[in-house]
Amino acid sequence: MLKIGDTAPDFTLANDVGESVTLDSLIATGPVILYFYPADFTPICTSEACSIRDMHDDILDVDIRVVGVSPQTSESHAKFKSSFDLPFPLLFDQQKKVIKAYGADGLLGLGVRRATFLISESKVIEGRVVSDVFVSSHVKFIKEVIAQRAAG
């Protein structure tokens, strides 16, 4: 698992509308919150996505973007986004290359760990939280990032 101070690995993944997205394109306008989650439409993942959705305006207000990553298809991501009015991109990592590069692969290669990273414009991991079950840890982390950025 990547730690604070590590360099975020580059990647190119398809988003929920099939477009290629790179880490460079995400950080071009500022820091990004990159969160990994196990699966679309599961109760905990839905709760997490909806919590981030509800904070999305506050995230944008401090010039940060948020992006989710999981191994489901672009089509699944599109349905998930539409079903819950998610205003942020979801990236498709079926081969789990990026998931593994960030250390979010599940035990024995099964599943995906719930991990959230704050990545600077210079590709440095500035913060992270890992909590496989408790969404509140991720929500608290994002709220702290917002508060720190708002305070300057």
Phi and psi in degrees as a GROMACS rama.xvg file:
@    title "Ramachandran Plot"
@    xaxis  label "Phi"
@    yaxis  label "Psi"
@TYPE xy
-63.0629  148.032  LEU-2
-114.955  166.77  LYS-3
-59.2123  133.208  ILE-4
97.3657  -17.5736  GLY-5
-71.2935  157.207  ASP-6
-84.3424  130.274  THR-7
-71.555  128.824  ALA-8
-64.4906  139.452  PRO-9
-66.4127  155.759  ASP-10
-159.624  162.54  PHE-11
-135.079  122.109  THR-12
-135.89  156.001  LEU-13
-81.5472  142.901  ALA-14
-94.1058  -171.585  ASN-15
-68.0058  -11.6136  ASP-16
-112.177  13.2277  VAL-17
84.7936  4.37909  GLY-18
-83.349  147.285  GLU-19
-77.8289  134.251  SER-20
-126.09  133.642  VAL-21
-112.707  160.813  THR-22
-60.1116  -42.1044  LEU-23
-57.5542  -40.8103  ASP-24
-68.2426  -32.8944  SER-25
-70.1529  -40.3835  LEU-26
-91.211  2.5111  ILE-27
-60.5135  -30.4583  ALA-28
-109.664  6.16759  THR-29
143.415  -175.838  GLY-30
-62.494  160.015  PRO-31
-132.442  142.224  VAL-32
-96.8935  115.152  ILE-33
-108.612  116.473  LEU-34
-119.917  138.111  TYR-35
-104.328  137.363  PHE-36
-142.894  153.101  TYR-37
-66.69  -46.7725  PRO-38
-163.627  144.557  ALA-39
-63.8458  146.256  ASP-40
71.3337  0.808925  PHE-41
-78.6822  153.033  THR-42
-57.7233  -45.6886  PRO-43
-70.7979  -41.8753  ILE-44
-66.016  -36.1676  CYS-45
-66.7079  -42.8109  THR-46
-60.1026  -43.5812  SER-47
-63.3593  -48.8334  GLU-48
-60.9431  -41.7566  ALA-49
-69.143  -33.7324  CYS-50
-64.4976  -42.397  SER-51
-67.2576  -40.8286  ILE-52
-55.0445  -44.5395  ARG-53
-68.6823  -20.1854  ASP-54
-100.598  -1.12817  MET-55
-57.6642  -42.3641  HIS-56
-61.6635  -40.3729  ASP-57
-65.6125  -36.2893  ASP-58
-64.6663  -46.7691  ILE-59
-64.6094  -34.5971  LEU-60
-61.2344  -24.1365  ASP-61
-106.236  22.4951  VAL-62
59.417  42.2426  ASP-63
-120.213  145.912  ILE-64
-106.768  155.66  ARG-65
-127.506  140.689  VAL-66
-143.018  135.725  VAL-67
-101.8  150.361  GLY-68
-134.15  130.816  VAL-69
-154.912  170.33  SER-70
-82.8004  1.06933  PRO-71
-70.4962  162.921  GLN-72
-71.871  164.262  THR-73
-58.5379  -37.2809  SER-74
-64.4831  -43.0019  GLU-75
-62.9742  -43.7179  SER-76
-61.02  -42.21  HIS-77
-61.6799  -42.4727  ALA-78
-66.5095  -40.9934  LYS-79
-62.1262  -48.0149  PHE-80
-59.4285  -45.9917  LYS-81
-65.4345  -42.4186  SER-82
-62.8832  -32.0111  SER-83
-119.517  13.9731  PHE-84
51.1858  48.3664  ASP-85
-79.8406  124.92  LEU-86
-92.7058  9.91434  PRO-87
-122.91  157.373  PHE-88
-71.644  149.481  PRO-89
-119.852  129.244  LEU-90
-103.634  145.276  LEU-91
-100.812  116.772  PHE-92
-128.717  64.9465  ASP-93
-59.5212  -38.0525  GLN-94
-80.9806  -5.3789  GLN-95
59.7617  28.3629  LYS-96
-66.6414  -45.9973  LYS-97
-73.3208  -40.8704  VAL-98
-54.9619  -45.3856  ILE-99
-68.865  -40.4304  LYS-100
-61.6862  -32.0895  ALA-101
-91.4103  -3.50448  TYR-102
80.1532  22.2218  GLY-103
-99.503  10.4087  ALA-104
-70.0772  142.978  ASP-105
-72.0617  169.597  GLY-106
-53.9543  131.087  LEU-107
58.7483  24.9602  LEU-108
78.154  8.74515  GLY-109
-97.4257  129.765  LEU-110
72.7439  -165.257  GLY-111
-137.062  136.465  VAL-112
-79.4788  146.141  ARG-113
-82.4921  108.192  ARG-114
-138.558  142.148  ALA-115
-128.396  130.345  THR-116
-122.527  141.554  PHE-117
-102.18  119.159  LEU-118
-115.379  127.157  ILE-119
-77.2864  171.604  SER-120
-63.665  -20.9348  GLU-121
-95.9815  15.324  SER-122
68.7008  25.9794  LYS-123
-97.8364  136.07  VAL-124
-73.357  111.722  ILE-125
-94.5503  -17.2278  GLU-126
-168.545  159.561  GLY-127
-161.885  158.693  ARG-128
-142.783  140.876  VAL-129
-129.05  118.85  VAL-130
-154.838  108.006  SER-131
-66.7391  -30.0087  ASP-132
-115.337  -37.1876  VAL-133
-90.3303  101.765  PHE-134
-62.7996  -30.6398  VAL-135
-57.7376  -31.4021  SER-136
-64.0907  -39.7672  SER-137
-71.1451  -42.2887  HIS-138
-62.2252  -45.785  VAL-139
-60.1708  -43.987  LYS-140
-59.1824  -47.63  PHE-141
-64.9907  -40.9223  ILE-142
-61.7435  -38.7055  LYS-143
-65.8473  -40.7123  GLU-144
-60.9403  -44.9884  VAL-145
-59.9629  -48.0276  ILE-146
-62.3074  -42.6998  ALA-147
-64.1148  -43.5307  GLN-148
-67.577  -38.5149  ARG-149
-66.4913  -33.9772  ALA-150
-75.409  -15.0004  ALA-151
